[in-house]
């Protein structure tokens, strides 16, 4: 799956981008028809949990989205990917039941 990573107002290192790519790629075990994805990384100025990760995924006929905040980008990415995993499971269940 093609994944675009955008870091807003800073440069993300290769290690972080690879980490996110690996985690998003694992979502294909739940639904193998993922078309593309976009990830936005932001640093907020207030609070301890100031790292935000937004992930948009495209599947045929639908777009999925998750946004999470945490102390680190890795933790926020894990939370967002967990949310997307749940959305994918629901989408696949509805698709199999013919309700999409």
N, CA, C and O atoms as a MOPAC input file, in Angstrom:
PM7 MOZYME 1SCF
protein

 N      0.83900 1    -1.17400 1     0.00000 1
 C      0.00000 1     0.00000 1     0.00000 1
 C      0.88700 1     1.24100 1     0.00000 1
 O      1.91800 1     1.29000 1     0.67000 1
 N      0.46800 1     2.22300 1    -0.75400 1
 C      1.20800 1     3.48000 1    -0.80100 1
 C      0.81700 1     4.33500 1     0.40800 1
 O     -0.36600 1     4.54100 1     0.67700 1
 N      1.82000 1     4.82500 1     1.12800 1
 C      1.58900 1     5.63500 1     2.31900 1
 C      2.40500 1     6.91600 1     2.21800 1
 O      3.62200 1     6.87800 1     2.03500 1
 N      1.72600 1     8.04300 1     2.34000 1
 C      2.40500 1     9.33900 1     2.34700 1
 C      2.45700 1     9.83500 1     3.78700 1
 O      1.45000 1     9.82900 1     4.49600 1
 N      3.63400 1    10.26200 1     4.20700 1
 C      3.81000 1    10.77500 1     5.56700 1
 C      4.18800 1    12.24300 1     5.47300 1
 O      5.15900 1    12.60800 1     4.81000 1
 N      3.40300 1    13.08200 1     6.14900 1
 C      3.65200 1    14.52800 1     6.17100 1
 C      3.96600 1    14.93700 1     7.60700 1
 O      3.16200 1    14.70700 1     8.51000 1
 N      5.11700 1    15.53400 1     7.81700 1
 C      5.44100 1    16.07600 1     9.13500 1
 C      5.29200 1    17.59000 1     9.04400 1
 O      5.94900 1    18.24900 1     8.23800 1
 N      4.42200 1    18.12000 1     9.88300 1
 C      4.06400 1    19.53400 1     9.83700 1
 C      5.01000 1    20.33500 1    10.73100 1
 O      5.07100 1    20.11000 1    11.94000 1
 N      5.74600 1    21.26700 1    10.13100 1
 C      6.65800 1    22.19100 1    10.81800 1
 C      7.85300 1    21.51500 1    11.49000 1
 O      8.44300 1    22.08500 1    12.40800 1
 N      8.21800 1    20.31300 1    11.05000 1
 C      9.44900 1    19.66300 1    11.50100 1
 C      9.77200 1    18.55000 1    10.50700 1
 O      8.93900 1    18.19800 1     9.67200 1
 N     10.96400 1    18.00700 1    10.59800 1
 C     11.37700 1    16.91400 1     9.72500 1
 C     11.39300 1    15.61200 1    10.51700 1
 O     12.14600 1    15.47400 1    11.48000 1
 N     10.56700 1    14.66800 1    10.11100 1
 C     10.52100 1    13.36600 1    10.77400 1
 C     11.70900 1    12.53300 1    10.31000 1
 O     12.07500 1    12.55600 1     9.13400 1
 N     12.30200 1    11.80400 1    11.23500 1
 C     13.43900 1    10.96700 1    10.84900 1
 C     12.95000 1     9.66500 1    10.19400 1
 O     11.79300 1     9.27200 1    10.34100 1
 N     13.83300 1     9.03600 1     9.49400 1
 C     13.51000 1     7.82600 1     8.72100 1
 C     13.00200 1     6.71000 1     9.63500 1
 O     12.12400 1     5.93900 1     9.24800 1
 N     13.55200 1     6.62600 1    10.84500 1
 C     13.16500 1     5.58500 1    11.79900 1
 C     11.67700 1     5.69300 1    12.15500 1
 O     10.98200 1     4.67900 1    12.21800 1
 N     11.19300 1     6.90600 1    12.38500 1
 C      9.78900 1     7.12900 1    12.71000 1
 C      8.89600 1     6.78700 1    11.52000 1
 O      7.85900 1     6.14500 1    11.68500 1
 N      9.28900 1     7.20600 1    10.34300 1
 C      8.49900 1     6.92900 1     9.13500 1
 C      8.42200 1     5.42800 1     8.88800 1
 O      7.35600 1     4.90900 1     8.55700 1
 N      9.54100 1     4.72800 1     9.04600 1
 C      9.55000 1     3.27300 1     8.86600 1
 C      8.67800 1     2.57900 1     9.90600 1
 O      7.98500 1     1.61300 1     9.58900 1
 N      8.70700 1     3.06700 1    11.14800 1
 C      7.88100 1     2.51600 1    12.21400 1
 C      6.40100 1     2.60900 1    11.84200 1
 O      5.65700 1     1.63500 1    11.96000 1
 N      5.99100 1     3.78200 1    11.39600 1
 C      4.58400 1     3.99400 1    11.03200 1
 C      4.21200 1     3.13500 1     9.82100 1
 O      3.13300 1     2.54400 1     9.79100 1
 N      5.08900 1     3.06300 1     8.83400 1
 C      4.82200 1     2.25000 1     7.63900 1
 C      4.61500 1     0.77900 1     8.01800 1
 O      3.69400 1     0.13400 1     7.51800 1
 N      5.46100 1     0.25600 1     8.89100 1
 C      5.33000 1    -1.14400 1     9.30800 1
 C      4.00700 1    -1.38900 1    10.01700 1
 O      3.34600 1    -2.39800 1     9.77200 1
 N      3.61900 1    -0.47000 1    10.89700 1
 C      2.37500 1    -0.64800 1    11.64900 1
 C      1.15600 1    -0.56500 1    10.74000 1
 O      0.21400 1    -1.34300 1    10.88600 1
 N      1.17500 1     0.37300 1     9.80600 1
 C      0.05300 1     0.51200 1     8.88600 1
 C     -0.02100 1    -0.69600 1     7.95100 1
 O     -1.11300 1    -1.16700 1     7.63100 1
 N      1.11900 1    -1.19300 1     7.51800 1
 C      1.14000 1    -2.37400 1     6.64800 1
 C      0.48700 1    -3.58100 1     7.33000 1
 O     -0.11800 1    -4.41500 1     6.65600 1
 N      0.60100 1    -3.68100 1     8.63900 1
 C     -0.01000 1    -4.79500 1     9.37000 1
 C     -1.53700 1    -4.75000 1     9.30600 1
 O     -2.19100 1    -5.77100 1     9.51500 1
 N     -2.10900 1    -3.58500 1     9.02000 1
 C     -3.56400 1    -3.48100 1     8.89800 1
 C     -4.08200 1    -4.29200 1     7.71500 1
 O     -5.26200 1    -4.64000 1     7.67200 1
 N     -3.21500 1    -4.59200 1     6.76200 1
 C     -3.64700 1    -5.36500 1     5.60500 1
 C     -3.98900 1    -6.80500 1     5.97500 1
 O     -4.60900 1    -7.50700 1     5.17600 1
 N     -3.60500 1    -7.25700 1     7.15400 1
 C     -4.01200 1    -8.59400 1     7.58300 1
 C     -5.50800 1    -8.62200 1     7.92300 1
 O     -6.13000 1    -9.68400 1     7.89100 1
 N     -6.08200 1    -7.46400 1     8.24700 1
 C     -7.49800 1    -7.38400 1     8.56700 1
 C     -8.35400 1    -7.12300 1     7.32900 1
 O     -9.49900 1    -7.57000 1     7.24900 1
 N     -7.78900 1    -6.39900 1     6.37000 1
 C     -8.50400 1    -6.11300 1     5.12900 1
 C     -7.45100 1    -5.84800 1     4.06200 1
 O     -6.71200 1    -4.86600 1     4.14200 1
 N     -7.38400 1    -6.71600 1     3.07100 1
 C     -6.28000 1    -6.66800 1     2.11200 1
 C     -6.50900 1    -5.73800 1     0.92400 1
 O     -5.69400 1    -5.71100 1     0.00100 1
 N     -7.59400 1    -4.98100 1     0.92900 1
 C     -7.87100 1    -4.10100 1    -0.20300 1
 C     -7.63500 1    -2.62600 1     0.13900 1
 O     -8.31700 1    -1.75400 1    -0.40000 1
 N     -6.69800 1    -2.34600 1     1.00900 1
 C     -6.34200 1    -0.96500 1     1.32700 1
 C     -5.68800 1    -0.34100 1     0.10300 1
 O     -4.76000 1    -0.91400 1    -0.46700 1
 N     -6.16600 1     0.82600 1    -0.30200 1
 C     -5.68200 1     1.45900 1    -1.52100 1
 C     -4.49100 1     2.35600 1    -1.23300 1
 O     -3.41600 1     2.17400 1    -1.80400 1
 N     -4.68200 1     3.32400 1    -0.34500 1
 C     -3.61400 1     4.26200 1    -0.00800 1
 C     -3.86800 1     4.84600 1     1.36500 1
 O     -4.95800 1     4.72500 1     1.92500 1
 N     -2.83200 1     5.48400 1     1.89500 1
 C     -2.94300 1     6.09700 1     3.19800 1
 C     -2.15100 1     7.38500 1     3.26500 1
 O     -1.20700 1     7.60700 1     2.50700 1
 N     -2.56600 1     8.22500 1     4.19500 1
 C     -1.88700 1     9.49200 1     4.42300 1
 C     -1.74000 1     9.67700 1     5.92300 1
 O     -2.68500 1     9.44500 1     6.67800 1
 N     -0.56100 1    10.09400 1     6.35500 1
 C     -0.28200 1    10.29300 1     7.77600 1
 C      0.20300 1    11.72300 1     7.97500 1
 O      1.07000 1    12.20500 1     7.24600 1
 N     -0.36800 1    12.39500 1     8.97500 1
 C      0.05300 1    13.74900 1     9.33300 1
 C      0.59600 1    13.71800 1    10.75400 1
 O     -0.07900 1    13.25700 1    11.67400 1
 N      1.81900 1    14.21000 1    10.92800 1
 C      2.46900 1    14.27500 1    12.23300 1
 C      2.58200 1    15.73600 1    12.64200 1
 O      3.09600 1    16.56400 1    11.88900 1
 N      2.09600 1    16.04600 1    13.84000 1
 C      2.13700 1    17.42600 1    14.33100 1
 C      2.64600 1    17.46800 1    15.76200 1
 O      2.42700 1    16.54200 1    16.54400 1
 N      3.33300 1    18.56200 1    16.09200 1
 C      3.74100 1    18.82400 1    17.47200 1
 C      2.93300 1    20.02400 1    17.95200 1
 O      3.00600 1    21.11000 1    17.37600 1
 N      2.15700 1    19.80700 1    19.02600 1
 C      1.37600 1    20.89200 1    19.62000 1
 C      2.22900 1    21.57200 1    20.68100 1
 O      3.15900 1    20.96800 1    21.21600 1
 N      1.92100 1    22.81100 1    20.98300 1
 C      2.74500 1    23.57000 1    21.92400 1
 C      2.31300 1    23.46100 1    23.37700 1
 O      3.03900 1    23.90200 1    24.26800 1
 N      1.14700 1    22.88300 1    23.63300 1
 C      0.67200 1    22.85100 1    25.01200 1
 C      0.55700 1    21.42400 1    25.52500 1
 O      0.21200 1    20.50900 1    24.77700 1
 N      0.85000 1    21.24500 1    26.79900 1
 C      0.66300 1    19.95700 1    27.45100 1
 C      1.79900 1    18.97900 1    27.25100 1
 O      2.70100 1    19.18500 1    26.43900 1
 N      1.72300 1    17.90900 1    28.01900 1
 C      2.73700 1    16.86200 1    27.94500 1
 C      2.48500 1    15.96700 1    26.74400 1
 O      3.42000 1    15.59000 1    26.03700 1
 N      1.23200 1    15.63000 1    26.51400 1
 C      0.87500 1    14.78700 1    25.37200 1
 C      0.70000 1    15.66900 1    24.14600 1
 O     -0.42000 1    15.92900 1    23.70500 1
 N      1.82200 1    16.12400 1    23.60500 1
 C      1.77700 1    17.13700 1    22.55500 1
 C      2.07700 1    16.60700 1    21.16000 1
 O      2.26000 1    17.39700 1    20.23400 1
 N      2.13100 1    15.29400 1    20.98600 1
 C      2.38300 1    14.72300 1    19.65300 1
 C      1.06500 1    14.20100 1    19.09200 1
 O      0.38600 1    13.40100 1    19.73500 1
 N      0.70800 1    14.65100 1    17.90500 1
 C     -0.54200 1    14.24500 1    17.26700 1
 C     -0.25400 1    13.48000 1    15.98400 1
 O      0.58300 1    13.88300 1    15.17600 1
 N     -0.95600 1    12.37800 1    15.81300 1
 C     -0.86300 1    11.57500 1    14.59700 1
 C     -2.26400 1    11.43200 1    14.02200 1
 O     -3.18800 1    10.99300 1    14.70700 1
 N     -2.40900 1    11.81000 1    12.75500 1
 C     -3.67200 1    11.63500 1    12.02900 1
 C     -3.40200 1    10.67900 1    10.88300 1
 O     -2.42900 1    10.84200 1    10.14700 1
 N     -4.26200 1     9.68200 1    10.73300 1
 C     -4.09200 1     8.70900 1     9.65200 1
 C     -5.39500 1     8.61100 1     8.86900 1
 O     -6.46700 1     8.41100 1     9.44100 1
 N     -5.28400 1     8.75600 1     7.55300 1
 C     -6.41700 1     8.57000 1     6.64400 1
 C     -6.11100 1     7.35000 1     5.78000 1
 O     -5.03300 1     7.24600 1     5.19600 1
 N     -7.06300 1     6.43500 1     5.70500 1
 C     -6.92000 1     5.25800 1     4.85800 1
 C     -8.05000 1     5.22100 1     3.84500 1
 O     -9.19500 1     5.53600 1     4.16800 1
 N     -7.72700 1     4.84000 1     2.63700 1
 C     -8.73900 1     4.68000 1     1.58900 1
 C     -8.92600 1     3.20300 1     1.30300 1
 O     -7.97100 1     2.47400 1     1.03500 1
 N    -10.17600 1     2.77900 1     1.36500 1
 C    -10.56700 1     1.44400 1     0.92600 1
 C    -11.63100 1     1.65000 1    -0.14700 1
 O    -12.26400 1     2.70600 1    -0.17800 1
 N    -11.84300 1     0.68800 1    -1.01400 1
 C    -12.85200 1     0.88600 1    -2.06100 1
 C    -14.21700 1     1.26000 1    -1.46800 1
 O    -14.82000 1     0.48300 1    -0.72700 1
 N    -14.68600 1     2.45300 1    -1.80400 1
 C    -16.00000 1     2.90900 1    -1.35200 1
 C    -16.03300 1     3.63500 1    -0.02900 1
 O    -17.10600 1     4.06400 1     0.39400 1
 N    -14.91100 1     3.79200 1     0.64300 1
 C    -14.93900 1     4.43400 1     1.95900 1
 C    -13.56800 1     5.00000 1     2.31800 1
 O    -12.53600 1     4.52700 1     1.84300 1
 N    -13.58700 1     6.01500 1     3.16100 1
 C    -12.36200 1     6.57700 1     3.73000 1
 C    -12.45600 1     6.42300 1     5.24700 1
 O    -13.48900 1     6.71300 1     5.85000 1
 N    -11.37400 1     5.96700 1     5.84400 1
 C    -11.30500 1     5.78800 1     7.29200 1
 C    -10.33000 1     6.80500 1     7.86000 1
 O     -9.34800 1     7.16300 1     7.21100 1
 N    -10.60700 1     7.27500 1     9.08900 1
 C     -9.77900 1     8.32800 1     9.68400 1
 C     -9.63700 1     8.09200 1    11.17900 1
 O    -10.58500 1     7.68900 1    11.85200 1
 N     -8.43600 1     8.35100 1    11.68700 1
 C     -8.18700 1     8.30400 1    13.12700 1
 C     -7.19100 1     9.39000 1    13.48600 1
 O     -6.24300 1     9.65500 1    12.74700 1
 N     -7.42300 1    10.01800 1    14.64000 1
 C     -6.54400 1    11.08200 1    15.14300 1
 C     -6.32100 1    10.82100 1    16.62700 1
 O     -7.27500 1    10.68000 1    17.39300 1
 N     -5.04800 1    10.75600 1    17.02700 1
 C     -4.71200 1    10.48100 1    18.42500 1
 C     -3.56000 1    11.35900 1    18.88000 1
 O     -2.73900 1    11.80100 1    18.07700 1
 N     -3.51300 1    11.60500 1    20.20300 1
 C     -2.43200 1    12.37400 1    20.81400 1
 C     -1.77800 1    11.53400 1    21.90700 1
 O     -2.44100 1    10.74400 1    22.57900 1
 N     -0.46200 1    11.71600 1    22.07500 1
 C      0.27300 1    11.00800 1    23.12500 1
 C      1.58700 1    11.73900 1    23.38700 1
 O      1.87200 1    12.76900 1    22.77600 1
 N      2.38000 1    11.19300 1    24.30200 1
 C      3.68700 1    11.78400 1    24.62200 1
 C      4.68400 1    11.60800 1    23.49000 1
 O      5.55700 1    12.45300 1    23.29000 1
 N      4.55900 1    10.50400 1    22.74400 1
 C      5.47500 1    10.23900 1    21.63700 1
 C      4.67300 1     9.95900 1    20.37000 1
 O      3.49800 1     9.59600 1    20.42900 1
 N      5.32200 1    10.13200 1    19.23800 1
 C      4.66300 1     9.82500 1    17.97400 1
 C      4.36600 1     8.33200 1    17.85900 1
 O      3.33900 1     7.94300 1    17.30300 1
 N      5.25700 1     7.50100 1    18.38000 1
 C      5.04800 1     6.05700 1    18.30700 1
 C      3.78700 1     5.64700 1    19.07300 1
 O      2.98700 1     4.85100 1    18.58100 1
 N      3.61700 1     6.19100 1    20.27100 1
 C      2.43800 1     5.86300 1    21.07000 1
 C      1.16200 1     6.36700 1    20.39300 1
 O      0.15600 1     5.65900 1    20.35200 1
 N      1.20600 1     7.59100 1    19.86500 1
 C      0.03900 1     8.14600 1    19.17500 1
 C     -0.28200 1     7.33200 1    17.92300 1
 O     -1.45300 1     7.10400 1    17.61700 1
 N      0.73700 1     6.89800 1    17.20400 1
 C      0.52500 1     6.07600 1    16.00300 1
 C     -0.11300 1     4.74900 1    16.37600 1
 O     -1.02200 1     4.28300 1    15.68900 1
 N      0.35300 1     4.13400 1    17.45700 1
 C     -0.23500 1     2.86700 1    17.90200 1
 C     -1.71300 1     3.03000 1    18.24700 1
 O     -2.53100 1     2.18000 1    17.89600 1
 N     -2.05600 1     4.11700 1    18.93300 1
 C     -3.45600 1     4.36800 1    19.28000 1
 C     -4.30800 1     4.59000 1    18.02900 1
 O     -5.41700 1     4.06700 1    17.92800 1
 N     -3.79200 1     5.35700 1    17.09200 1
 C     -4.53300 1     5.62800 1    15.85900 1
 C     -4.71100 1     4.35000 1    15.04200 1
 O     -5.77300 1     4.12400 1    14.46200 1
 N     -3.68600 1     3.52600 1    14.99700 1
 C     -3.77100 1     2.28000 1    14.23400 1
 C     -4.73800 1     1.30800 1    14.89000 1
 O     -5.43800 1     0.57200 1    14.19500 1
 N     -4.78900 1     1.29300 1    16.22000 1
 C     -5.78500 1     0.46500 1    16.91500 1
 C     -7.20300 1     0.91200 1    16.55000 1
 O     -8.08100 1     0.08200 1    16.31400 1
 N     -7.41600 1     2.22000 1    16.50700 1
 C     -8.73500 1     2.74400 1    16.12800 1
 C     -9.07600 1     2.35500 1    14.68900 1
 O    -10.21300 1     1.98600 1    14.39700 1
 N     -8.10100 1     2.43700 1    13.80000 1
 C     -8.33600 1     2.05200 1    12.40300 1
 C     -8.58600 1     0.55100 1    12.27800 1
 O     -9.39200 1     0.12500 1    11.45100 1
 N     -7.91100 1    -0.24200 1    13.08200 1
 C     -8.13700 1    -1.68700 1    13.06900 1
 C     -9.59600 1    -1.98800 1    13.40100 1
 O    -10.22900 1    -2.81800 1    12.74800 1
 N    -10.12700 1    -1.30800 1    14.42200 1
 C    -11.52800 1    -1.49500 1    14.79300 1
 C    -12.46000 1    -1.05100 1    13.67200 1
 O    -13.45200 1    -1.72100 1    13.38400 1
 N    -12.14500 1     0.07500 1    13.04300 1
 C    -12.96500 1     0.55400 1    11.93300 1
 C    -12.93800 1    -0.43200 1    10.76100 1
 O    -13.96300 1    -0.67900 1    10.12600 1
 N    -11.77000 1    -0.98700 1    10.48500 1
 C    -11.64700 1    -1.96300 1     9.39500 1
 C    -12.45500 1    -3.23000 1     9.68700 1
 O    -13.09700 1    -3.78100 1     8.79300 1
 N    -12.42100 1    -3.68100 1    10.92600 1
 C    -13.19100 1    -4.86900 1    11.29100 1
 C    -14.68500 1    -4.62000 1    11.10400 1
 O    -15.39300 1    -5.47300 1    10.56900 1
 N    -15.16800 1    -3.45000 1    11.54300 1
 C    -16.58000 1    -3.11100 1    11.36400 1
 C    -16.93100 1    -3.00400 1     9.88600 1
 O    -17.97200 1    -3.49800 1     9.45300 1
 N    -16.06400 1    -2.36200 1     9.11600 1
 C    -16.29800 1    -2.19500 1     7.68900 1
 C    -16.38200 1    -3.55400 1     7.00300 1
 O    -17.27100 1    -3.78800 1     6.18400 1
 N    -15.46400 1    -4.43800 1     7.33600 1
 C    -15.43700 1    -5.76000 1     6.71600 1
 C    -16.67600 1    -6.56600 1     7.10900 1
 O    -17.23400 1    -7.28300 1     6.27900 1
 N    -17.10900 1    -6.45400 1     8.36400 1
 C    -18.31400 1    -7.14500 1     8.81800 1
 C    -19.52800 1    -6.65200 1     8.05000 1
 O    -20.35000 1    -7.45000 1     7.59900 1
 N    -19.64200 1    -5.33700 1     7.90200 1
 C    -20.77100 1    -4.77600 1     7.15200 1
 C    -20.71100 1    -5.17000 1     5.68600 1
 O    -21.74000 1    -5.44600 1     5.07000 1
 N    -19.51200 1    -5.19600 1     5.13000 1
 C    -19.33700 1    -5.56400 1     3.73700 1
 C    -19.77100 1    -7.00800 1     3.50000 1
 O    -20.44200 1    -7.31000 1     2.51300 1
 N    -19.38200 1    -7.89600 1     4.41600 1
 C    -19.75500 1    -9.30700 1     4.30200 1
 C    -21.24700 1    -9.51400 1     4.50300 1
 O    -21.82800 1   -10.45600 1     3.96300 1
 N    -21.86900 1    -8.62900 1     5.28400 1
 C    -23.31600 1    -8.74000 1     5.51800 1
 C    -24.10900 1    -8.03000 1     4.42400 1
 O    -25.33800 1    -8.10500 1     4.39500 1
 N    -23.39700 1    -7.33600 1     3.51600 1
 C    -24.06800 1    -6.64900 1     2.41000 1
 C    -24.71900 1    -5.33800 1     2.78100 1
 O    -25.67100 1    -4.91400 1     2.12500 1
 N    -24.22300 1    -4.68000 1     3.83200 1
 C    -24.83500 1    -3.42200 1     4.28900 1
 C    -24.01000 1    -2.19300 1     4.03000 1
 O    -24.28000 1    -1.15500 1     4.63400 1
 N    -23.02600 1    -2.25000 1     3.17200 1
 C    -22.19500 1    -1.06800 1     2.92300 1
 C    -22.76400 1    -0.25800 1     1.79800 1
 O    -22.20400 1     0.77800 1     1.43800 1

